[in-house]
Structure formats: structure tokens, C-alpha cells
């Protein structure tokens, strides 16, 4: 998958292990939220670079745990 520049809807669903449904992606597109996409006629494609950027923007950074005394 790393050699591909664009992913289809099904490939995006697979990328996120089914945790984002096709319906959710369609709703997000209609509301202009979520990952950026490209529409060519009826085809909807997601640029891999944009998905990676979206991943980074949604990354939750945790602080390290402090040590607890024994």
C-alpha cells in the first residue's frame, strides 16, 4: 500500500481497521470534516499524504508517568 498515492473508500476503511465506517466517511465528506479527499466524477479518492497528515493532527500525545515510590 505504501507505493500508492491514493486510497479508495474501502482501502481507507481497511487502513483504520474498520473503526471508521464508509457511512462515517460519507457524512464527513458532506460536512467537509475528516480527511481531505479528491473527487473525480463519481470516484472518491483519499491522498495517502493527506491521510498521514490527518493522522498526525489527531494524534493524542501523552505525558510520561511519574515514578511512584516503592
N, C-alpha and C positions, 0 to 999 in steps of 0.2 A: 504494500500500500504506500510505502514511502516514495516510490517513483511516480506516483500520480499527483497531478496538480489540483484536481477537482474530485470531490466525492458526491455520489448521488445521495438521495434521501435515505435509502436502505443502508448505504455504507456509513452514513453519519450515525444512524441508529446502532449499527454494529460497533462503531468506534466507541460509543458511550455505553456499550453492553446492554442495550435495551432500556436503559434508565431514562432516556428521553424518547418519547414515542413520536411516531410520524404525525399524529394529531397535534401534539405539542409544538413540533417544529412548524407545522402549517399555521397554527394560531400565532406563534411568534412572528412568522413572516408577515401575516396580515396586520399585526400590531407594530411591525418594524422594530422588534426587540430580538434578542438572541444573536446567534452568529450571523455574520454577513453572508449573503448568497448572491448568485448570479442567475438571472432568468433569461433563457434563450428559447423563445417560443413557449412551448409547454414544459420544456425541460428546466428543472431547478437543480443547480449545482452549487456546491459549497467549496470555495477555495480552501485547500488544506492550510495554507498560510493564515487565512482568517480564522479558521477553527483553532489553530495553535495560539493565535493572539487572544481569542476569546477565552481559551483555557487559562492563559496567564492572567487575564483581567479578573477571572473568577476564582483564582487560587486563594485559598484561605491559608494564611501564614500564621503558624502557632509559635508562641514563645516557648523557650525551653523550660522544663520543670526545674524548680529549685530543689536542691538536695535536702532531704529530710534527715534529721539526726537519728542515729540508731539508738 
